[in-house]
């Protein structure tokens, strides 16, 4: 996948996995309700096999992240959206979502999904909505133990 970058004020978003602060990301993910219980190896493999969006401060330090599992043509699953709590409220989450959902590399994708227990208001600003009950009955899931 091509590497892309976007800049706004003192911040930058990059899809370059080599720039990701692995310790920051794995430590932050380990504290989330959705990724805790996975091994660091599993969490890192999930990043290696996705389109990632690292959010960086002017000094190059990692302050946010998002990833998209996608076939780059028809389907995308948004996951692991993170912004350092000390920087929340500055619009960085909105900019991250704006960047991800408008990434030219994903412009052909017409089915986006995500699962969340919170932040519905953020995602709704970018067109996400709850699945209507009739359509939700078509969605299935296979669950296995985390590794």
DSSP file (Angstrom, degrees, kcal/mol; ACC not computed):
  #  RESIDUE AA STRUCTURE BP1 BP2  ACC     N-H-->O    O-->H-N    N-H-->O    O-->H-N    TCO  KAPPA ALPHA  PHI   PSI    X-CA   Y-CA   Z-CA
    1    1 A X              0   0    0      0, 0.0     2,-0.1     0, 0.0   104,-0.0   0.000 360.0 360.0 360.0 143.3    0.0    0.0    0.0
    2    2 A X        -     0   0    0      1,-0.1     2,-0.4    14,-0.0   103,-0.1  -0.384 360.0-120.2 -68.7 147.4    1.3    3.5   -0.7
    3    3 A X        -     0   0    0     -2,-0.1     2,-0.3    11,-0.0    -1,-0.1  -0.755  34.3-174.1 -88.3 132.2    2.5    5.6    2.2
    4    4 A X        -     0   0    0     -2,-0.4    11,-2.2     2,-0.0     2,-0.3  -0.908   8.1-165.1-124.9 153.0    0.5    8.8    2.7
    5    5 A X  E     -A   14   0A   0     -2,-0.3     2,-0.3     9,-0.2     9,-0.2  -0.989   3.7-171.0-137.6 149.5    1.0   11.8    5.0
    6    6 A X  E     -A   13   0A   0      7,-2.3     7,-2.7    -2,-0.3     2,-0.4  -0.991   9.0-157.4-135.9 142.2   -1.2   14.7    6.1
    7    7 A X  E     +A   12   0A   0     -2,-0.3     2,-0.3     5,-0.2     5,-0.2  -0.961  14.7 170.4-125.3 141.9   -0.1   17.8    8.1
    8    8 A X  E >   -A   11   0A   0      3,-2.4     3,-2.6    -2,-0.4    -2,-0.0  -0.913  64.3 -48.4-149.4 120.9   -2.2   20.1   10.2
    9    9 A X  T 3  S-     0   0    0     -2,-0.3    -1,-0.1     1,-0.3     0, 0.0  -0.320 123.8 -18.1  51.8-125.0   -0.7   22.7   12.5
   10   10 A X  T 3  S+     0   0    0     -3,-0.1     2,-0.3     2,-0.0    -1,-0.3   0.284 123.2  86.4 -93.1  11.6    2.0   21.0   14.6
   11   11 A X  E <   -A    8   0A   0     -3,-2.6    -3,-2.4    46,-0.1     2,-0.3  -0.780  53.2-165.8-117.6 157.1    0.6   17.5   13.9
   12   12 A X  E     -AB   7  56A   0     44,-2.2    44,-3.2    -2,-0.3     2,-0.4  -0.996   8.5-154.9-139.0 143.3    1.1   14.9   11.2
   13   13 A X  E     +AB   6  55A   0     -7,-2.7    -7,-2.3    -2,-0.3     2,-0.3  -0.970  20.9 178.4-114.7 134.8   -0.7   11.7   10.3
   14   14 A X  E     -AB   5  54A   0     40,-2.3    40,-3.1    -2,-0.4    -9,-0.2  -0.990  33.2-152.1-138.2 145.4    1.2    9.0    8.4
   15   15 A X        +     0   0    0    -11,-2.2     2,-0.8    -2,-0.3    37,-0.4   0.199  62.1 120.6 -96.3  14.6    0.4    5.5    7.1
   16   16 A X    >   -     0   0    0    -12,-0.3     3,-1.6     1,-0.2     4,-0.5  -0.712  48.8-163.3 -83.6 108.2    4.0    4.4    7.5
   17   17 A X  G >  S+     0   0    0     -2,-0.8     3,-1.1     1,-0.3    -1,-0.2   0.805  86.2  67.3 -61.4 -29.9    4.1    1.5    9.9
   18   18 A X  G 3  S+     0   0    0      1,-0.2    -1,-0.3    -3,-0.1    -2,-0.0   0.717  96.6  55.6 -65.2 -19.5    7.8    2.0   10.4
   19   19 A X  G <  S+     0   0    0     -3,-1.6    -1,-0.2     2,-0.1    -2,-0.2   0.659  81.3 112.0 -84.7 -17.0    7.1    5.3   12.2
   20   20 A X  S <  S-     0   0    0     -3,-1.1     2,-1.3    -4,-0.5     3,-0.1  -0.327  72.6-128.3 -63.5 133.4    4.7    3.7   14.7
   21   21 A X     >  -     0   0    0      1,-0.2     4,-2.8     2,-0.1     5,-0.2  -0.718  25.1-165.0 -80.3  96.4    6.0    3.8   18.3
   22   22 A X  H  > S+     0   0    0     -2,-1.3     4,-2.8     1,-0.2     5,-0.3   0.866  83.5  50.1 -56.6 -43.0    5.4    0.1   18.9
   23   23 A X  H  > S+     0   0    0      2,-0.2     4,-2.3     1,-0.2    -1,-0.2   0.924 112.7  47.1 -63.8 -44.2    5.8    0.3   22.7
   24   24 A X  H  > S+     0   0    0      2,-0.2     4,-2.5     1,-0.2    -2,-0.2   0.945 115.8  44.9 -61.2 -48.2    3.3    3.2   22.9
   25   25 A X  H  X S+     0   0    0     -4,-2.8     4,-2.9     2,-0.2     5,-0.2   0.944 115.8  43.8 -65.1 -49.2    0.8    1.5   20.7
   26   26 A X  H  X S+     0   0    0     -4,-2.8     4,-2.0    -5,-0.2    -1,-0.2   0.889 115.4  49.7 -65.9 -37.6    0.9   -1.9   22.3
   27   27 A X  H  X S+     0   0    0     -4,-2.3     4,-0.5    -5,-0.3    -1,-0.2   0.900 113.9  45.5 -64.9 -41.0    0.8   -0.4   25.8
   28   28 A X  H >< S+     0   0    0     -4,-2.5     3,-1.1    -5,-0.2     4,-0.2   0.926 113.3  49.0 -68.9 -45.1   -2.1    1.8   24.9
   29   29 A X  H >< S+     0   0    0     -4,-2.9     3,-1.9     1,-0.3     6,-0.4   0.878 102.6  62.4 -62.1 -37.6   -4.1   -1.0   23.2
   30   30 A X  H 3< S+     0   0    0     -4,-2.0    -1,-0.3     1,-0.3    -2,-0.2   0.721 102.4  52.7 -61.4 -20.0   -3.5   -3.3   26.1
   31   31 A X  T << S+     0   0    0     -3,-1.1    -1,-0.3    -4,-0.5    -2,-0.2   0.449  91.5  97.3 -94.3  -1.7   -5.4   -0.9   28.3
   32   32 A X  S <> S-     0   0    0     -3,-1.9     4,-1.6    -4,-0.2     3,-0.1  -0.515  77.3-126.8 -89.2 156.7   -8.5   -0.7   26.0
   33   33 A X  T  4 S+     0   0    0      1,-0.2    -1,-0.1    -2,-0.2    -4,-0.0   0.777 108.0  47.8 -68.8 -26.0  -11.7   -2.8   26.5
   34   34 A X  T  4 S+     0   0    0      1,-0.1    -1,-0.2    -5,-0.1    -4,-0.1   0.744 120.7  29.8 -91.1 -22.8  -11.5   -4.1   22.9
   35   35 A X  T >4 S+     0   0    0     -6,-0.4     3,-1.6    -3,-0.1    -2,-0.2   0.595  86.3 111.1-114.3 -13.7   -7.9   -5.2   22.7
   36   36 A X  T 3< S+     0   0    0     -4,-1.6     3,-0.1     1,-0.2    -6,-0.1  -0.292  72.9  41.3 -61.0 149.0   -6.9   -6.2   26.2
   37   37 A X  T 3  S+     0   0    0      1,-0.4     2,-0.3    -7,-0.2    -1,-0.2   0.276  90.2 109.4  94.3 -11.1   -6.4   -9.9   26.6
   38   38 A X  S <  S-     0   0    0     -3,-1.6    -1,-0.4   109,-0.1     2,-0.1  -0.691  74.2-111.2 -91.3 151.1   -4.5  -10.2   23.3
   39   39 A X     >  -     0   0    0     -2,-0.3     4,-2.5     1,-0.1     5,-0.2  -0.432  25.7-114.3 -74.0 155.9   -0.8  -10.9   23.3
   40   40 A X  H  > S+     0   0    0      1,-0.2     4,-2.6     2,-0.2     5,-0.2   0.875 118.4  55.9 -56.6 -36.2    1.5   -8.2   22.1
   41   41 A X  H  > S+     0   0    0      2,-0.2     4,-2.3     1,-0.2    -1,-0.2   0.909 108.4  46.1 -63.9 -42.1    2.4  -10.4   19.1
   42   42 A X  H  > S+     0   0    0    105,-0.2     4,-1.9     2,-0.2    -2,-0.2   0.924 112.6  50.4 -66.2 -44.2   -1.2  -10.7   18.1
   43   43 A X  H  X S+     0   0    0     -4,-2.5     4,-1.0     1,-0.2    -2,-0.2   0.907 112.3  46.9 -60.9 -41.6   -1.8   -7.0   18.5
   44   44 A X  H  X S+     0   0    0     -4,-2.6     4,-2.4     1,-0.2     3,-0.5   0.902 108.5  54.8 -69.2 -39.3    1.3   -6.1   16.4
   45   45 A X  H  X S+     0   0    0     -4,-2.3     4,-1.3     1,-0.2    -1,-0.2   0.874 103.4  56.9 -60.1 -36.0    0.3   -8.7   13.7
   46   46 A X  H  < S+     0   0    0     -4,-1.9    -1,-0.2     1,-0.2    -2,-0.2   0.839 109.0  46.2 -64.8 -30.9   -3.1   -6.9   13.4
   47   47 A X  H >< S+     0   0    0     -4,-1.0     3,-1.5    -3,-0.5    -2,-0.2   0.897 108.2  55.2 -75.1 -41.6   -1.3   -3.7   12.7
   48   48 A X  H 3< S+     0   0    0     -4,-2.4    -2,-0.2     1,-0.3    -1,-0.2   0.760 109.5  48.3 -62.7 -24.6    1.0   -5.2   10.1
   49   49 A X  T 3< S+     0   0    0     -4,-1.3     2,-0.3    -5,-0.2    -1,-0.3  -0.007 107.9  63.7-107.3  28.4   -1.9   -6.6    8.2
   50   50 A X  S <  S-     0   0    0     -3,-1.5     2,-0.7    19,-0.1    19,-0.2  -0.885  89.3 -98.4-139.8 167.7   -3.9   -3.3    8.1
   51   51 A X  E     - C   0  68A   0     17,-2.8    17,-2.6    -2,-0.3     2,-0.3  -0.870  51.6-159.8 -87.8 118.5   -3.8    0.2    6.7
   52   52 A X  E     - C   0  67A   0     -2,-0.7     2,-0.4   -37,-0.4    15,-0.2  -0.692  19.1-158.4-107.6 156.0   -2.6    2.2    9.7
   53   53 A X  E     - C   0  66A   0     13,-2.8    13,-1.2    -2,-0.3     2,-0.4  -0.885  11.0-166.4-134.4  99.4   -2.7    5.9   10.6
   54   54 A X  E     -BC  14  65A   0    -40,-3.1   -40,-2.3    -2,-0.4     2,-0.5  -0.715   8.9-150.0 -87.2 137.1   -0.2    7.1   13.1
   55   55 A X  E     -BC  13  64A   0      9,-2.4     8,-3.1    -2,-0.4     9,-1.4  -0.936  19.9-172.6-108.7 126.1   -0.8   10.6   14.6
   56   56 A X  E     -BC  12  62A   0    -44,-3.2   -44,-2.2    -2,-0.5     6,-0.2  -0.926  18.6-133.2-127.7 143.2    2.4   12.4   15.7
   57   57 A X    >   -     0   0    0      4,-2.6     3,-2.2    -2,-0.4   -46,-0.1  -0.268  45.5 -89.7 -79.4 174.1    3.2   15.6   17.5
   58   58 A X  T 3  S+     0   0    0      1,-0.3   -47,-0.1     2,-0.1    -1,-0.1   0.817 128.6  56.0 -57.0 -33.6    5.8   18.2   16.3
   59   59 A X  T 3  S-     0   0    0      2,-0.1    -1,-0.3     1,-0.1     3,-0.1   0.442 121.1-108.0 -80.7   2.0    8.5   16.4   18.1
   60   60 A X  S <  S+     0   0    0     -3,-2.2    -2,-0.1     1,-0.3     2,-0.1   0.361  71.8 143.8  89.4  -5.2    7.7   13.1   16.3
   61   61 A X        -     0   0    0      1,-0.1    -4,-2.6    -5,-0.1     2,-0.3  -0.421  56.8-109.3 -70.8 142.1    6.1   11.5   19.4
   62   62 A X  E     +C   56   0A   0     -6,-0.2    -6,-0.2     1,-0.1    -1,-0.1  -0.540  45.6 159.9 -73.0 129.5    3.1    9.3   18.9
   63   63 A X  E     +     0   0A   0     -8,-3.1    21,-3.2    -2,-0.3     2,-0.3   0.362  61.6   8.6-130.2  -0.8   -0.1   10.8   20.2
   64   64 A X  E     -CD  55  83A   0     -9,-1.4    -9,-2.4    19,-0.3     2,-0.3  -0.986  55.0-171.4-170.1 172.8   -2.8    8.9   18.3
   65   65 A X  E     +CD  54  82A   0     17,-2.5    17,-3.3    -2,-0.3     2,-0.3  -0.977   6.6 176.6-168.9 152.4   -3.6    6.0   16.0
   66   66 A X  E     -C   53   0A   0    -13,-1.2   -13,-2.8    -2,-0.3     2,-0.3  -0.953  11.8-160.7-154.7 157.5   -6.3    4.3   13.9
   67   67 A X  E     -CD  52  79A   0     12,-2.4    12,-2.7    -2,-0.3     2,-0.4  -0.986   5.8-153.4-141.3 155.6   -6.3    1.3   11.6
   68   68 A X  E     -CD  51  78A   0    -17,-2.6   -17,-2.8    -2,-0.3     2,-0.6  -0.992   7.2-152.5-130.0 123.5   -8.4    0.0    8.8
   69   69 A X  E     + D   0  77A   0      8,-2.6     8,-2.6    -2,-0.4     2,-0.3  -0.863  43.0 151.6 -89.5 120.7   -8.7   -3.6    7.9
   70   70 A X  E     - D   0  76A   0     -2,-0.6     6,-0.2     6,-0.2    -2,-0.1  -0.985  61.7-142.2-153.9 155.4   -9.6   -3.5    4.2
   71   71 A X        -     0   0    0      4,-1.6     5,-0.1    -2,-0.3    -1,-0.1   0.348  52.7-126.1 -95.0   2.5   -9.5   -5.1    0.8
   72   72 A X  S    S+     0   0    0      3,-0.6    36,-0.3     1,-0.1    37,-0.1   0.527  95.7  57.1  66.9   8.7   -9.0   -1.5   -0.6
   73   73 A X  S    S-     0   0    0      2,-0.3    37,-0.2    35,-0.1    -1,-0.1   0.648 119.9  -3.2-131.9 -49.1  -12.0   -2.0   -2.9
   74   74 A X  S    S+     0   0    0      1,-0.2    37,-1.1    35,-0.2    36,-0.5   0.643 114.3  44.3-126.8 -23.8  -15.3   -2.8   -1.3
   75   75 A X  E     + e   0 111A   0     35,-0.1    -4,-1.6    34,-0.1    -3,-0.6  -0.970  46.1 174.1-138.3 142.9  -14.9   -3.3    2.5
   76   76 A X  E     -De  70 112A   0     35,-2.2    37,-2.1    -2,-0.4     2,-0.5  -0.986  13.3-160.3-146.5 137.6  -13.3   -1.6    5.5
   77   77 A X  E     -De  69 113A   0     -8,-2.6    -8,-2.6    -2,-0.3     2,-0.3  -0.974  17.6-147.3-117.0 115.2  -13.4   -2.2    9.2
   78   78 A X  E     +De  68 114A   0     35,-2.9    37,-0.5    -2,-0.5     2,-0.3  -0.655  32.3 154.2 -83.5 134.4  -12.3    0.8   11.3
   79   79 A X  E     +D   67   0A   0    -12,-2.7   -12,-2.4    -2,-0.3    37,-0.0  -0.954  38.8  34.4-152.5 167.7  -10.6   -0.2   14.6
   80   80 A X  E     +     0   0A   0     -2,-0.3     2,-0.6     1,-0.2    -1,-0.1   0.815  60.8 176.9  55.5  40.1   -8.1    0.9   17.3
   81   81 A X  E     +     0   0A   0    -15,-0.2     2,-0.4    -3,-0.1   -15,-0.2  -0.674  11.6 167.0 -79.0 119.1   -9.0    4.6   17.1
   82   82 A X  E     +D   65   0A   0    -17,-3.3   -17,-2.5    -2,-0.6     2,-0.4  -0.989  23.4 179.7-138.2 140.3   -6.9    6.3   19.9
   83   83 A X  E     -D   64   0A   0     -2,-0.4   -19,-0.3   -19,-0.2     5,-0.1  -0.985  45.3-100.1-137.0 133.4   -5.9    9.8   20.9
   84   84 A X    >>  -     0   0    0    -21,-3.2     3,-2.3    -2,-0.4     4,-0.6  -0.265  31.2-130.7 -50.0 125.6   -3.7   10.5   23.9
   85   85 A X  G >4 S+     0   0    0      1,-0.3     3,-0.7     2,-0.2    -1,-0.2   0.800 105.8  61.9 -52.9 -31.4   -6.1   11.5   26.7
   86   86 A X  G 34 S+     0   0    0      1,-0.2    -1,-0.3     3,-0.0    -2,-0.1   0.712 109.8  40.9 -68.2 -18.8   -3.9   14.6   27.5
   87   87 A X  G X4 S+     0   0    0     -3,-2.3     3,-1.1   -24,-0.1     5,-0.4   0.399  85.6 120.1-109.7   0.4   -4.6   15.9   24.0
   88   88 A X  T <<  +     0   0    0     -3,-0.7    -3,-0.0    -4,-0.6    -4,-0.0  -0.329  64.5  42.3 -65.3 150.0   -8.3   15.0   23.7
   89   89 A X  T 3  S+     0   0    0     -2,-0.0    -1,-0.2     0, 0.0    -4,-0.0   0.445  87.4  95.8  92.4   1.5  -10.6   17.9   23.1
   90   90 A X  S <  S-     0   0    0     -3,-1.1    -2,-0.1     0, 0.0    -3,-0.0   0.307 103.1-103.5-103.9   7.0   -8.3   19.6   20.6
   91   91 A X  S  > S+     0   0    0     -4,-0.1     4,-2.3     3,-0.0     5,-0.2   0.535  85.9 124.7  85.7   6.0  -10.0   18.1   17.5
   92   92 A X  H  > S+     0   0    0     -5,-0.4     4,-2.7     2,-0.2     5,-0.2   0.884  72.5  51.5 -69.0 -37.4   -7.4   15.5   16.9
   93   93 A X  H  > S+     0   0    0      2,-0.2     4,-2.5     1,-0.2    -1,-0.2   0.906 111.2  48.4 -63.3 -41.3   -9.9   12.6   16.9
   94   94 A X  H  > S+     0   0    0      2,-0.2     4,-2.8     1,-0.2    -2,-0.2   0.916 112.3  48.4 -64.6 -43.0  -12.0   14.4   14.4
   95   95 A X  H  X S+     0   0    0     -4,-2.3     4,-2.6     2,-0.2    -2,-0.2   0.913 110.9  51.1 -64.3 -41.1   -9.0   15.1   12.2
   96   96 A X  H  X S+     0   0    0     -4,-2.7     4,-2.6     2,-0.2    -2,-0.2   0.936 113.3  44.8 -60.0 -47.0   -7.9   11.5   12.4
   97   97 A X  H  X S+     0   0    0     -4,-2.5     4,-2.7     2,-0.2     5,-0.2   0.900 112.2  52.1 -64.7 -41.2  -11.4   10.3   11.4
   98   98 A X  H  X S+     0   0    0     -4,-2.8     4,-1.2     1,-0.2    -2,-0.2   0.919 112.4  46.6 -59.2 -44.5  -11.6   12.9    8.6
   99   99 A X  H  < S+     0   0    0     -4,-2.6     4,-0.4     2,-0.2     3,-0.2   0.933 114.0  46.5 -65.0 -47.7   -8.3   11.7    7.3
  100  100 A X  H >< S+     0   0    0     -4,-2.6     3,-1.1     1,-0.2    -2,-0.2   0.945 115.0  44.8 -61.6 -49.8   -9.1    8.0    7.5
  101  101 A X  H 3< S+     0   0    0     -4,-2.7    -1,-0.2     1,-0.3    -2,-0.2   0.681 119.4  42.6 -73.9 -15.9  -12.6    8.3    5.9
  102  102 A X  T 3< S+     0   0    0     -4,-1.2    -1,-0.3    -5,-0.2     2,-0.2   0.251  77.6 136.4-110.4  11.5  -11.3   10.6    3.1
  103  103 A X    X   -     0   0    0     -3,-1.1     3,-2.2    -4,-0.4     4,-0.1  -0.428  53.2-142.0 -60.1 120.2   -8.1    8.7    2.4
  104  104 A X  G >  S+     0   0    0      1,-0.3     3,-1.4    -2,-0.2     4,-0.2   0.796  99.3  65.8 -56.3 -28.1   -7.8    8.6   -1.5
  105  105 A X  G 3  S+     0   0    0      1,-0.3    -1,-0.3     2,-0.1     3,-0.2   0.720 108.9  39.0 -65.9 -19.2   -6.4    5.0   -1.2
  106  106 A X  G X  S+     0   0    0     -3,-2.2     3,-1.3     1,-0.1    -1,-0.3   0.136  79.7 116.4-113.9  18.4   -9.8    4.0    0.2
  107  107 A X  T <  S+     0   0    0     -3,-1.4    -1,-0.1     1,-0.3    -2,-0.1   0.739  75.1  52.0 -64.1 -23.8  -12.0    6.1   -2.1
  108  108 A X  T 3  S+     0   0    0    -36,-0.3     2,-0.3    -4,-0.2    -1,-0.3   0.625  81.4 109.5 -86.4 -13.2  -13.6    3.0   -3.8
  109  109 A X    <   +     0   0    0     -3,-1.3   -35,-0.2     1,-0.2   -34,-0.1  -0.473  38.0 172.9 -68.4 123.6  -14.6    1.4   -0.5
  110  110 A X        +     0   0    0    -36,-0.5     2,-0.5    -2,-0.3    -1,-0.2   0.482  60.6  62.0-112.4  -4.7  -18.4    1.6   -0.1
  111  111 A X  E     +e   75   0A   0    -37,-1.1   -35,-2.2     2,-0.0     2,-0.4  -0.926  60.5 172.9-126.5 107.7  -19.0   -0.5    3.0
  112  112 A X  E     +e   76   0A   0     -2,-0.5     2,-0.3   -37,-0.2   -35,-0.2  -0.897   4.8 175.9-111.5 141.2  -17.4    0.7    6.2
  113  113 A X  E     +e   77   0A   0    -37,-2.1   -35,-2.9    -2,-0.4     2,-0.3  -0.949   7.6 171.4-138.6 160.6  -18.0   -0.9    9.6
  114  114 A X  E     -e   78   0A   0     -2,-0.3     2,-0.4   -37,-0.2   -35,-0.1  -0.964  22.4-138.4-158.3 161.5  -16.8   -0.5   13.2
  115  115 A X        +     0   0    0    -37,-0.5     2,-0.3    -2,-0.3    -2,-0.0  -0.996  32.2 160.6-124.3 131.7  -17.7   -1.8   16.6
  116  116 A X        -     0   0    0     -2,-0.4     3,-0.1     1,-0.1    -2,-0.1  -0.999  39.7-159.8-151.9 147.7  -17.7    0.5   19.6
  117  117 A X  S    S+     0   0    0     -2,-0.3     2,-0.3     2,-0.0    -1,-0.1   0.515  87.7  13.0 -96.4 -10.7  -19.1    0.8   23.1
  118  118 A X  S    S+     0   0    0      1,-0.1    -1,-0.0     2,-0.0     0, 0.0  -0.850  95.9  59.2-150.3-178.7  -18.6    4.6   23.1
  119  119 A X     >  +     0   0    0     -2,-0.3     4,-1.9     1,-0.1     3,-0.4   0.713  53.3 145.9  62.6  24.4  -17.8    7.6   21.0
  120  120 A X  H  >  +     0   0    0      1,-0.2     4,-2.6     2,-0.2     5,-0.2   0.894  68.6  58.9 -56.3 -39.2  -20.9    7.1   18.8
  121  121 A X  H  > S+     0   0    0      1,-0.2     4,-1.0     2,-0.2    -1,-0.2   0.873 104.8  49.6 -59.7 -38.9  -21.2   10.9   18.5
  122  122 A X  H >4 S+     0   0    0     -3,-0.4     3,-0.7     1,-0.2     4,-0.4   0.959 113.9  44.0 -63.3 -51.1  -17.7   11.1   16.9
  123  123 A X  H ><>S+     0   0    0     -4,-1.9     5,-1.8     1,-0.2     3,-1.5   0.838 106.1  60.8 -67.6 -33.2  -18.3    8.4   14.4
  124  124 A X  H ><5S+     0   0    0     -4,-2.6     3,-1.7     1,-0.3    -1,-0.2   0.822  94.0  65.4 -62.8 -30.3  -21.8    9.7   13.5
  125  125 A X  T <<5S+     0   0    0     -4,-1.0    -1,-0.3    -3,-0.7    -2,-0.2   0.697 103.5  48.0 -63.3 -17.9  -20.2   12.9   12.3
  126  126 A X  T < 5S-     0   0    0     -3,-1.5    -1,-0.3    -4,-0.4    -2,-0.2   0.114 130.4 -90.0-112.7  19.3  -18.5   10.9    9.6
  127  127 A X  T < 5S+     0   0    0     -3,-1.7    -3,-0.2     1,-0.3     2,-0.2   0.368  79.3 138.8  95.3  -4.2  -21.6    9.1    8.4
  128  128 A X      < +     0   0    0     -5,-1.8     2,-0.3    -6,-0.1    -1,-0.3  -0.489  25.5 174.7 -72.8 145.1  -21.5    6.0   10.6
  129  129 A X        -     0   0    0     -2,-0.2     2,-0.1     3,-0.0     3,-0.0  -0.974  37.9 -89.0-145.5 158.1  -24.9    4.9   12.0
  130  130 A X        -     0   0    0     -2,-0.3     2,-0.3     1,-0.1     3,-0.0  -0.408  52.2-103.2 -65.1 145.1  -26.2    2.0   14.0
  131  131 A X        -     0   0    0      1,-0.1    -1,-0.1    -2,-0.1     5,-0.1  -0.558  39.9-111.8 -69.8 126.8  -27.3   -1.0   11.8
  132  132 A X    >>  -     0   0    0     -2,-0.3     4,-2.9     1,-0.1     3,-0.5  -0.291  30.1-111.5 -57.3 147.1  -31.1   -1.0   11.5
  133  133 A X  H 3> S+     0   0    0      1,-0.3     4,-1.3     2,-0.2    -1,-0.1   0.836 116.2  52.8 -55.1 -38.5  -32.5   -4.0   13.4
  134  134 A X  H 34 S+     0   0    0      1,-0.2    -1,-0.3     2,-0.2     3,-0.2   0.912 114.9  41.3 -64.9 -41.0  -33.7   -5.7   10.2
  135  135 A X  H X> S+     0   0    0     -3,-0.5     3,-2.0     1,-0.2     4,-0.5   0.854 107.5  62.3 -73.6 -34.7  -30.2   -5.4    8.6
  136  136 A X  H >< S+     0   0    0     -4,-2.9     3,-1.0     1,-0.3    -1,-0.2   0.806  91.7  66.5 -61.4 -28.7  -28.5   -6.3   11.9
  137  137 A X  T 3< S+     0   0    0     -4,-1.3    -1,-0.3     1,-0.2    -2,-0.2   0.646  97.8  55.0 -67.9 -12.4  -30.2   -9.7   11.8
  138  138 A X  T <4 S+     0   0    0     -3,-2.0     2,-0.4    -4,-0.2    -1,-0.2   0.667  88.4  92.3 -89.8 -19.6  -28.1  -10.5    8.7
  139  139 A X    <<  -     0   0    0     -3,-1.0     2,-0.3    -4,-0.5    -3,-0.0  -0.622  57.5-175.7 -83.1 129.2  -24.7   -9.7   10.4
  140  140 A X        -     0   0    0     -2,-0.4     2,-0.3     2,-0.0    -2,-0.0  -0.820   9.4-158.3-122.5 161.7  -23.1  -12.7   11.9
  141  141 A X        -     0   0    0     -2,-0.3     2,-0.5     2,-0.0    -2,-0.0  -0.997   9.6-155.6-141.2 143.8  -20.0  -13.2   14.0
  142  142 A X        -     0   0    0     -2,-0.3     2,-0.4     2,-0.0    -2,-0.0  -0.990  21.2-162.5-116.1 120.5  -17.7  -16.1   14.8
  143  143 A X        +     0   0    0     -2,-0.5     2,-0.3     3,-0.0    -2,-0.0  -0.867  12.5 173.4-109.7 138.7  -15.8  -15.7   18.1
  144  144 A X        -     0   0    0     -2,-0.4     3,-0.1     1,-0.0    -2,-0.0  -0.890  43.9 -76.8-131.9 165.0  -12.7  -17.6   19.2
  145  145 A X        -     0   0    0     -2,-0.3     2,-0.1     1,-0.1    -1,-0.0  -0.316  53.4-108.4 -60.0 144.0  -10.4  -17.2   22.2
  146  146 A X              0   0    0      1,-0.1    -1,-0.1  -108,-0.0  -108,-0.1  -0.436 360.0 360.0 -71.0 148.0   -8.0  -14.3   22.1
  147  147 A X              0   0    0     -2,-0.1  -105,-0.2  -108,-0.1    -1,-0.1   0.334 360.0 360.0-136.2 360.0   -4.4  -15.2   21.5
